[in-house]
Amino acid sequence: MPLVRRYLPFVLSAFIAFVFVQSLFFKFTGSKESIYIFSTIRDWSGIALFEPAGRWIIGLSELVASILLFVPRARIFGAALAIGIMTGAIFFHLFSPLGIEVLGDQGLLFTMACGVWISGWVILALHAEEIRELVSWALGSTVKANSAQAR
């Protein structure tokens, strides 16, 4: 089990980064597929920023998440960012006209989004103690600051 806890976060981080980084080319070059996805979401939501700004913002966010996943002290932030991005992707696949199958991909994008989402949660679960310590530290700092201000 210790080997799994030691290497699984790296393997899952590599998977997430692979999915994110390989999609950057499509988002940043304005490929037909990326424009279709973000235009569909734009038209459905009525939020004009989805295409092209949303495509760029999501691409940059995926790049940041990919980098954070390989910095051991920042891995939990990369995983949390990946979960957030993929929660949005899964939502739009399920609840917008985008659908699970996009341009005949047989659901590959949706499946990859689900795989990244699950991988992010597993990384966070494997780092639960680190997250507890971070939250405790943050709350402790807040409590100390508030008690100092009260004096």
Residue, then its C-alpha position, 0 to 999 in steps of 0.5 A: m500500500p505505501l507504494v500505491r500512496r507514493y506513486l499513484p498521485f504522480v501517475l494520476s497527475a501525469f494522466i490529467a496533464f496528458v489530457f490537458v496538455q494535448s488539448l491545448f493545441f486545439k484550444f489555442t489554435g482555434s480548431k474546428e472542434s474547440i470552436y464548435i464546443f465553445s460556440t455551442i456553449r455560448d449559444w446555449s448559455g447566451i454568454a458571449l465570452f465562451e467563444p473565444a475568451g472562454r476557450w483561452i481561459i479554460g486552456l490557460s487554466e488547464l495549463v496551470a493545473s498541469i504545472l501545479l500537479f507536478v509541484p508536490r506542495a501544490r499538487i492538491f491545488g492542481a487537482a482541485l483546479a482540474i476537478g473544477i474545470m472538469t465539473g464544468a465540462i461534465f455539466f455542459h456535456l450532460f445539460s447543454p446541447l453539446g451532449i455526450e458525443v461531440l462531432g462523432d467522437q463516440g463520447l471520448l471527450f466526455t469519458m476523458a473529462c470523467g477520468v480527469w475528474i475522478s483522478g483529481w478526487v483520488i489525488l485529493a483523497l490520497h492527500a487528505e492529511e495534508i489538506r486537513e493540516l492546511v485547513s487547520w493552519a488556515l483556520g488557526s491563522t484566522v482565529k489568531a488574527n481575529s483574537a489579536q484584533a479583538r484585544 
